[in-house]
Amino acid sequence: MALKPTIYKLKITLVDTDRDYYDTINLTVAQHPSETLERMMARVLAFCINAQEYLVFTKGLCAVEEPDIWACTLDDRISLWIDVGEPAVDRVKKATRLAESVRIYSFNSKSDTWWEQGQPQFSEIPVSVYQFPWEDIQALATLIKRTMNLSVTISGDTAYVSADKGECAVPWVSLQVT
């Protein structure tokens, strides 16, 4: 019998001072059985950083040909492709052929090594790559509950997150921006 995803319901009050973007977002997030809370929260954070009309979570780990998050135009073109983790260079090359803009959010303890090894190849691809510090993503994951309200304020290259269980700041580093 296959394991089922764990469902989380999030109500996010989002303030992005850099883009003058303000929204209340109701998200239902499915945590794949093989996905850690840290990865799921990195996905939620990437969603908040890129919040816009038509931005949605895809089937993610269940659909290898899709990113974690994307935005499609009304004529079904992919305007934004977002992968969370450390994707292979070939996957990113393919994504740049399918989407107008591609962004990667790396977050775990091995992301420094992944970037060192792949950076020469990524520099030839029109992709933006960002890195969340692993310790901060771990702190963010401790705030999660199955149903919760989050307040996310984005200013500069940092997201300030507040929840019932506490608060934390998650900065990110721009490794490559196109």
Sine and cosine of phi, psi and omega as CSV:
sin_phi,cos_phi,sin_psi,cos_psi,sin_omega,cos_omega
0.00,0.00,0.74,-0.67,-0.02,-1.00
-0.97,0.24,0.59,-0.81,0.07,-1.00
-0.96,0.27,0.55,-0.84,0.00,-1.00
-0.98,-0.17,0.42,-0.91,0.03,-1.00
-0.94,0.35,0.40,-0.92,0.12,-0.99
-1.00,-0.07,0.75,-0.66,-0.08,-1.00
-0.99,-0.17,0.73,-0.68,0.06,-1.00
-0.86,-0.51,0.66,-0.75,0.05,-1.00
-0.92,-0.39,0.87,-0.49,-0.04,-1.00
-0.86,-0.51,0.73,-0.68,0.17,-0.98
-0.93,-0.36,0.91,-0.40,-0.11,-0.99
-0.93,-0.36,0.84,-0.55,0.17,-0.99
-1.00,-0.07,0.93,-0.38,-0.13,-0.99
-0.94,-0.34,0.76,-0.65,0.10,-0.99
-0.78,-0.63,0.90,-0.43,0.07,-1.00
-0.92,-0.39,0.99,-0.15,-0.08,-1.00
-0.93,0.36,-0.44,0.90,-0.01,-1.00
-0.94,0.33,-0.58,0.82,-0.04,-1.00
-0.97,-0.26,0.03,1.00,-0.12,-0.99
0.79,0.61,0.73,0.68,-0.03,-1.00
-0.92,-0.38,0.81,-0.58,-0.02,-1.00
-0.74,-0.67,0.75,-0.66,-0.06,-1.00
-0.35,-0.94,0.37,-0.93,0.22,-0.98
-0.90,-0.43,0.86,-0.51,-0.12,-0.99
-0.89,-0.45,0.80,-0.60,0.11,-0.99
-0.98,-0.18,0.91,-0.41,-0.03,-1.00
-0.90,-0.43,0.68,-0.73,0.22,-0.97
-0.94,-0.34,0.90,-0.44,-0.09,-1.00
-0.91,-0.41,0.81,-0.59,0.05,-1.00
-0.99,-0.12,0.86,-0.51,0.07,-1.00
-1.00,-0.02,0.92,-0.39,0.02,-1.00
-0.85,0.52,0.57,-0.82,-0.01,-1.00
-0.82,0.58,-0.48,0.88,-0.01,-1.00
-1.00,-0.07,0.04,1.00,-0.07,-1.00
-1.00,-0.09,0.67,-0.75,0.06,-1.00
-0.99,0.14,0.32,-0.95,0.09,-1.00
-0.88,0.47,-0.57,0.82,0.01,-1.00
-0.88,0.47,-0.70,0.71,0.00,-1.00
-0.91,0.41,-0.67,0.74,0.01,-1.00
-0.88,0.48,-0.68,0.73,0.00,-1.00
-0.94,0.33,-0.51,0.86,0.11,-0.99
-0.90,0.43,-0.60,0.80,0.07,-1.00
-0.90,0.43,-0.70,0.71,0.01,-1.00
-0.88,0.47,-0.68,0.73,0.00,-1.00
-0.91,0.42,-0.68,0.73,0.05,-1.00
-0.88,0.48,-0.60,0.80,0.05,-1.00
-0.88,0.48,-0.73,0.68,-0.02,-1.00
-0.89,0.45,-0.67,0.74,-0.03,-1.00
-0.89,0.45,-0.53,0.85,-0.06,-1.00
-0.95,-0.31,0.23,0.97,-0.09,-1.00
-0.77,0.64,0.75,-0.66,0.01,-1.00
-0.23,-0.97,0.19,-0.98,0.04,-1.00
-0.89,0.46,0.64,-0.77,0.04,-1.00
0.96,0.27,0.13,0.99,0.07,-1.00
-0.99,0.17,0.79,-0.61,-0.03,-1.00
-0.61,-0.79,0.41,-0.91,0.18,-0.98
-0.97,0.25,0.59,-0.81,0.08,-1.00
-0.99,-0.14,-0.21,-0.98,0.07,-1.00
-0.95,0.31,-0.20,0.98,0.12,-0.99
0.86,0.52,-0.85,-0.53,-0.08,-1.00
-0.88,0.48,-0.36,0.93,0.01,-1.00
-0.98,0.19,-0.34,0.94,-0.05,-1.00
-0.80,-0.59,0.99,-0.17,-0.10,-0.99
-0.88,0.47,-0.49,0.87,-0.06,-1.00
-0.99,0.12,-0.04,1.00,-0.03,-1.00
-0.92,-0.39,0.42,-0.91,0.10,-1.00
-0.98,0.21,-0.05,-1.00,0.10,-1.00
-0.96,0.26,-0.60,0.80,-0.06,-1.00
-0.63,-0.78,0.58,-0.81,0.12,-0.99
-0.46,-0.89,0.31,-0.95,0.14,-0.99
-0.82,-0.57,0.77,-0.64,0.02,-1.00
-0.90,-0.44,0.54,-0.84,0.04,-1.00
-0.98,0.21,0.13,-0.99,0.00,-1.00
-0.91,0.42,-0.37,0.93,0.06,-1.00
-0.99,-0.14,0.39,0.92,0.12,-0.99
0.93,0.37,0.35,0.94,0.15,-0.99
-1.00,0.09,0.54,-0.84,0.01,-1.00
-1.00,0.06,0.92,-0.39,0.00,-1.00
-1.00,0.03,-0.49,0.87,0.00,-1.00
-0.59,-0.81,0.78,-0.63,0.01,-1.00
-0.88,-0.48,0.84,-0.54,-0.01,-1.00
-0.83,-0.55,0.84,-0.54,0.13,-0.99
-0.94,-0.34,0.64,-0.77,0.06,-1.00
-0.92,-0.40,0.81,-0.59,-0.03,-1.00
0.83,-0.56,-0.54,-0.84,-0.04,-1.00
-0.79,-0.61,0.97,0.23,-0.05,-1.00
-0.94,0.33,0.39,-0.92,0.06,-1.00
-0.94,0.34,0.47,-0.88,-0.01,-1.00
-0.85,0.53,-0.67,0.75,-0.01,-1.00
-0.87,0.49,-0.63,0.78,0.03,-1.00
-0.89,0.45,-0.67,0.74,-0.02,-1.00
-0.93,0.37,-0.65,0.76,0.06,-1.00
-0.85,0.53,-0.71,0.70,0.01,-1.00
-0.88,0.47,-0.67,0.74,0.00,-1.00
-0.87,0.49,-0.63,0.78,-0.02,-1.00
-0.93,0.37,-0.39,0.92,0.08,-1.00
-0.98,0.17,-0.41,0.91,-0.07,-1.00
-1.00,-0.08,-0.44,0.90,-0.13,-0.99
-0.84,-0.55,0.46,-0.89,0.04,-1.00
-0.93,0.36,-0.58,0.82,-0.02,-1.00
-0.65,-0.76,0.68,-0.73,0.00,-1.00
-0.80,-0.60,0.74,-0.67,0.03,-1.00
-0.75,-0.67,0.63,-0.78,0.03,-1.00
-0.85,-0.52,0.69,-0.72,0.08,-1.00
-0.87,-0.49,0.96,-0.27,0.02,-1.00
-1.00,0.00,0.58,-0.81,-0.14,-0.99
-0.57,-0.82,-0.18,0.98,-0.18,-0.98
-0.97,-0.24,-0.06,-1.00,-0.12,-0.99
-0.91,0.41,-0.33,0.94,-0.01,-1.00
-0.98,-0.18,0.12,0.99,-0.09,-1.00
-0.93,0.37,-0.48,0.88,0.07,-1.00
-0.89,0.47,-0.70,0.71,0.01,-1.00
-0.91,0.41,-0.69,0.72,0.03,-1.00
-0.84,0.54,-0.70,0.72,-0.03,-1.00
-0.93,0.36,-0.69,0.73,0.02,-1.00
-0.85,0.53,-0.68,0.73,-0.03,-1.00
-0.96,0.28,-0.59,0.81,-0.10,-1.00
-0.99,-0.13,-0.23,0.97,-0.11,-0.99
-0.81,0.59,-0.70,0.72,0.02,-1.00
-0.85,0.53,-0.61,0.79,0.01,-1.00
-0.97,0.24,-0.61,0.79,0.01,-1.00
-0.92,0.40,-0.49,0.87,-0.02,-1.00
-0.90,0.44,-0.32,0.95,0.02,-1.00
-1.00,-0.05,0.00,1.00,-0.08,-1.00
-0.90,-0.43,0.66,-0.75,0.04,-1.00
-0.97,0.22,0.98,0.20,-0.04,-1.00
-0.69,-0.72,0.60,-0.80,0.10,-0.99
-0.99,-0.16,0.74,-0.67,-0.06,-1.00
-0.83,-0.56,0.77,-0.63,-0.01,-1.00
-0.80,-0.59,0.44,-0.90,-0.01,-1.00
-0.75,-0.66,0.81,-0.58,0.14,-0.99
-1.00,-0.02,0.68,-0.74,0.09,-1.00
-0.90,0.43,0.73,-0.68,-0.05,-1.00
-0.83,0.55,-0.68,0.73,-0.04,-1.00
-0.89,0.46,-0.60,0.80,-0.01,-1.00
-0.95,0.30,-0.58,0.82,0.08,-1.00
-0.92,0.39,-0.62,0.79,0.07,-1.00
-0.88,0.47,-0.67,0.74,0.03,-1.00
-0.89,0.45,-0.66,0.75,0.03,-1.00
-0.88,0.48,-0.65,0.76,-0.03,-1.00
-0.91,0.42,-0.43,0.90,0.01,-1.00
-0.95,0.32,-0.27,0.96,-0.03,-1.00
-0.99,0.11,-0.20,0.98,-0.19,-0.98
-0.96,0.29,0.63,-0.77,0.19,-0.98
-0.71,-0.70,0.32,-0.95,-0.06,-1.00
-0.88,0.48,-0.59,0.81,0.09,-1.00
-0.76,-0.66,0.83,-0.56,-0.08,-1.00
-0.38,-0.93,0.32,-0.95,0.14,-0.99
-0.96,-0.27,0.72,-0.69,0.06,-1.00
-0.84,-0.55,0.58,-0.81,0.16,-0.99
-0.90,-0.43,0.85,-0.52,-0.03,-1.00
-0.85,-0.53,0.86,-0.52,0.06,-1.00
-0.89,-0.46,0.83,-0.55,-0.02,-1.00
-0.95,-0.30,0.82,-0.58,0.03,-1.00
-0.58,-0.81,0.83,-0.56,-0.07,-1.00
0.91,0.42,-0.71,-0.71,0.02,-1.00
-0.96,-0.28,0.68,0.73,0.00,-1.00
-0.60,-0.80,0.65,-0.76,0.13,-0.99
-0.94,-0.34,0.81,-0.58,0.05,-1.00
-0.98,-0.19,0.87,-0.49,-0.12,-0.99
-0.89,-0.45,0.74,-0.67,0.03,-1.00
-0.80,-0.60,0.69,-0.72,0.01,-1.00
-0.60,-0.80,0.08,-1.00,0.02,-1.00
-0.85,0.53,-0.59,0.81,-0.08,-1.00
-1.00,0.08,-0.06,1.00,0.01,-1.00
0.56,-0.83,-0.32,-0.95,0.00,-1.00
-0.54,-0.84,0.32,-0.95,0.04,-1.00
-0.37,-0.93,0.27,-0.96,0.08,-1.00
-0.90,-0.44,0.71,-0.71,0.03,-1.00
-0.83,-0.55,0.97,-0.24,0.08,-1.00
-0.99,0.12,0.20,-0.98,0.15,-0.99
-0.62,-0.79,0.41,-0.91,0.00,-1.00
-0.93,-0.36,0.70,-0.71,0.09,-1.00
-1.00,0.07,0.94,-0.34,0.00,-1.00
-1.00,0.09,-0.56,0.83,0.03,-1.00
-0.38,-0.92,0.78,-0.62,-0.01,-1.00
-0.81,-0.59,0.78,-0.63,0.05,-1.00
-0.92,-0.40,0.00,0.00,0.00,0.00
